[in-house]
Amino acid sequence: MSKQHPLLTGTAALGLAVGMLAGCSASPEENVAKACGASDAFAAALQNFRETLTPDATIEEIRSAREEVSNTYNDLKGATANVAKDRTDALATATDELRSAVDNIPDDATVQQVVTSLKNDAANVETARKGVTDELNC
């Protein structure tokens, strides 16, 4: 029975792992394509949020639309982790302000009381998102 040398086995395993990681890493073009796709999904969620801001909407519908904005923002944030840093920081600030505005809507508030400020917050997020996509040349 042959005996394997732990050092040789460990070195081979490390080499295999590094080789696999190198083969799986995305190219800059793939990273940009992923970021642009995530930006498109985020834009669609933001558009849906704005369309929800009608006098007939309920606070729960607004909160649900905000949740989709938040989820797609998190996807975008992950996809742009290494690209367009200054633009993504501005987007983070604008998105956090929108989240906070929706989270702080009193339960007894009417849509008419909050719709104007939420539309302004959503517009700020869209402007920041556009800055990211412009930086990426999407």
Summary of the structure (lengths in Angstrom):
residues: 138
radius of gyration: 21.9
end to end distance: 59.6
largest distance: 80.8
contacts: 382
relative contact order: 0.15
helix: 80%
strand: 0%
